[in-house]
C-alpha cells in the first residue's frame, strides 16, 4: 500500500462489446460481426491507464464474488494495480456494461452498476491510509456520492474528479476538487446550459460553475480545453489517428492527466492535458476500453519530444 502515487476511487465492470456496421435504430435488431469481453468501468479503466503509463496506483472499489469479478481482479493485478482496496461483495454481481461499436468507432453504452453500488463511505474509510498518502486521488461518478464525499475528505494531495456520468453533486464536494474533467455533455448538465459547441461556449459554461478549480473539458477528436480559474483558456489538441474504437478514450485521458500531474508536481495543467490528449488519441487504435492503452514511450514518440519528465 505504501509508495502509491495515485489512488483511484471508482467503478469496475465486465464490458460486453459487440461490433456492428452501424448503431441500431430504436426497435431494430442487427447482427454483430464481432463480440468481445474485457474489463471496464471508469475507475478500472483509469487505473489501468495509470499503471500502463508506469505510475504506482491503487484502486478502491467493489466487484462481485463471481467469474466476472475474478476476471477484473486478474486483469488489474496483471497490470500492476494495487488491489488492497478492492472489496468482493457477495450480495451483488460484478457491474456490467453492454457496448455497441459501429464501423466508425463510435459507441453507445448501457451500464448495470451491480457491486459498484456497494461502495459507500464506510468501505472507502477502510482505505483511508492509501488515499491520504497518495499524491493525487482520481474519482468518477459511477459510484455513490457518499463514497466520493468521503474520499474527498480523506484526500491530502490533488483531487481530480471526472463527473461521469453527469449527476447532481453536493456543492461542498465539487468545491473541494482541484481539477474537474467533464466532457461537453457533462459540462452542459453541470452548468445548466445547452451543449457547448465552440471554445467560447465551453469557457462560458465553465464560468457559470463558479469554481476555483481548473476545468479540463474533453472535446473528442478536438482534444481538450483547459479553463483556469482566472478565465484563461488553453487548447490541448488531439493526435490525428485512424480510430478503431473510442470506448474508454475519455478514461484514458483522465488517467494520463493524473499521471502527468504527479509526474512533475507544479507543471501547468495545460501541459499535462496536452500529454493526456495524445495518450487518449492513441488509445482509440484498438477494440475495447483497454485494447490499445499506450505506453509512455508511445506517447513521447507521438509528441516527438525528448523531455520525459511527465511520468
N, C-alpha and C positions, 0 to 999 in steps of 0.2 A: 504493500500500500504506500510505502514511502517513495519519494522521488518522482511522483506523478506530476507532470506539468499542467495537465488539463483534466478536469472532472466533467464528464458528460452525464446529465440527468435527463432521461427521456425514454422513448419507446423502443421496443424491439419486436419485429414481426417476422412471419414467414411470408414472403412475396410469392404469389402465384401469377405468373405472367403469360399472356397469350399474345401472339403477333398476328395481325391481320393486315390486309392491303389498305383498309381504311377503317375509321371508327364507325361502329354501328349506329344507325338511327334509332329513335325510340320505337320499341316493338319489333325490331329487326333481329334476326338470327344470322350470324356469319360463321363460317368455318375458319378456324385458326390454322395458320400454316406452321406454327411453332408453339411449343409450350415449355416453360422453364419454371423451376422453383429455386428460391435463394433467400438469403437473409436480407431483411429490410427493416423498415421503421426508421423514422427520422433520427432518433437517438443512436441506434446501432449504425446507421449509415455514416453519421458524422464521426462516431468513434472509430469506425473502420478507416475512414479517410485520414484521420489524425494519425492512427497507427501506421498506415501505409506511408505517410509522409515522414515517419521516423520520430514522432514525438510521443513520449510516455503518456498514456491516457488510461483513466479508469472509467468504468461505466456503472451507473446506478439506475436500475430498472427492474422489471419483473417479466418472467416467462412462465408458461405452464409446465406441469410435470408430464410432458408428452414428447413425442418424437420431434415435433417442430421446435420445442424448447431445447432439446438436445442438439439439434442442428444449429440453432442460433448460438448456443454456448460454444460448440466446437469451432464454428467459423470465426467468431470473435476472438477466442483464445488462440486460434491459429495465426491470427494477425498480430498477436501480442497485446491485446487489450486486457487490462486488469479487470477480472470479473468478481472481485471480492464484494462488490456492491450489487451484484445481480442475484435477485431472490427468485426461488422456484416456488410458485404458489400452486396449491392442489385443488382449488375450487374454481378455477377458470382456465380455459385453453390459452395457449400462446396466441397473441394477436396475429391477425392475417390481413393481407392486402391483395385484392384482385386487381390486376393491372392489365389494361389492354393498350397495346402499342401499335400504331399504324405504320405504313411504309415510309413515312417521312420522319419517323422518330417521335412524333407527338403521342401523348398518352392521356388516358383517363384512369383514375384510381378510386376504388372504394375500399375503405378500411373498417375492419371489425376490431375494436381495441382489445378484447379478451383480457388477458392478465395485466396488460398495461394499466387498466383501471384500478388495479390493486396497489399501485404506487401512491402512497399518501405521505403526509408529513412525518408520521411515526417511522415508516420504513426509511425515509430519507435521513431522519435523525440518527439512525443506527450507523450511518456512514459519515457522520459529521467531521471526523478527523480527516478523511480523504478530501472532502470538499473544502474544509478550512485551510488545508495545506496546499491546495492547488493554486497555481499562479492565475488560472482562469477557469471559470465554470461556464459551461455551454448548455443551454436548455432550449426546449421546444414546447409546443402546446398539445402534444398527443398524450399527455398525462395530466392528472388532476391539478387544479390550481393550488390546492393545499400543499402538494409536493413541490411545486415551483416556488411558492412563497417561502417554504422552509429552507429550500436550497439557497434561495437568495439571501435569507437571513444568516445562513452559515458561511456564505462566501466572504473571503478576506481579500481575494485578488480581483481581477477584472470579471465582470458579469456580462455575458453575451446572451441575448435572447433572440431566438428565431420564432416569431409569433405565428407559427403554422401548425395546424390550421388556425385561421383568424378566429379569435374568441374573446369575449369581454374579460378583461383582466383587472384586478384591483389596482387602483391608482398608485398605492404605495409600492407595489411590486414593479410596475413599469418605471417609476421614478428612481428605483434602485439600480436600474440597468445602465451599464456604461456604453454598450453598443447594441443597437436594435437592428435586426436584419430581416425585414419583411420583403416579399415580392410586391409587385404593383397592386395586385388584387387585395392582398392582406393590408397594405397601406391604406387603400381606399376604405376598407372596413373600419380600421382603427381611427382614421381621420374623419369618417363620415362624409366622404367626397366621392364624386364619380371616378371611374378608373383613370388615373393619370396617364396621359399619352406622351407628353414632352418632358424634358428635364425641368423646364419651368413649372409644369404641372406637378411633378414629383416634389420639387422643392416647396411649392406652395402647400401641398398636402402635409408634408413633414412639418412645416411651420405651424399648422393647425394643432399638431400634437402637443406643442408647448413643452418639449422635453429638453433637459440639459444633456442628454446623451447624443453621441454621434449616431446617425441613422444611415445604414447602408442598404439601399434598395436594389435588389437584384432585378435585372431587365432582360433575362433570357439571352438571346443572341446579341443583344446590345451591350452586354456586360453588367455593370452596376454603377449606380450613382451614390456618391458619398456626400452627405449633407452634415456639416459640422454645426455645433450649437450656435455659432455666430452667424450662420447662414451661408457660409462658403460652400460651393458645390464643386466637386471633382468628379470626373468620369473615369471609370476603370473599364477599358474596352475588353470585349471577349476576343478569343482567338478564333479565326476562321477555320472551321473543321467541317468534315462531312459527317453530320450527326446520324448515328445509327439508332440511338435511344436516349431521350433526355431524362428518363426516370432517374431521380436521385441527383441531378446536376446541382440543384439548389442546396442539397445536403452536403455535397462535395464542396461547394463554395463556402458554406458555414464552417466546415471542418478545416478547410485550408486557411480561411481567415483567422480562425483561432490559433492555428499552428504558427502563422506568420506573426501574430500579435505577441505570442510568448517567445518566439524565436529570437527576437531582438526587442526587448522592452523599450518603450518610448518611441518606437518607429511610428510615423503617422499612419492612421487607419487607412488613408487613401493609398499609401504604398502597399500595405497588406492586402487591400482589396484588389489591386492590380494583379498581384500574385494569385489570389484566390480565383479571380475571373479566368485566368489562363488554366488553372487546375480544373475548374468546373467545365471549361470547354473541352479539355482532353478527356474528361470522364464520359462524354457522350459517344465515344468511339466504339463502345461495346454494349451488348444487351444487359439489362438489369441495372439495379441501383449501384451495384458494386462490380459490374462487369469489366470496367476499364479505369479503375481508380489509378491516378498517376503516381509515380514515384517523384521524389524531389528532383532527381536528375532530369526526368522528362519535362518537368515544369521549367527548370532553368534553361534547358536546351530550347524549348519553345519560345522563351522570352529572349533568348540569345544574350544572356548576361553571365558575368563571371562572379558577381558578388553573391555568395551563397550563405549569407548570414540570416536569411529569413526563417530558416528551420534548423 
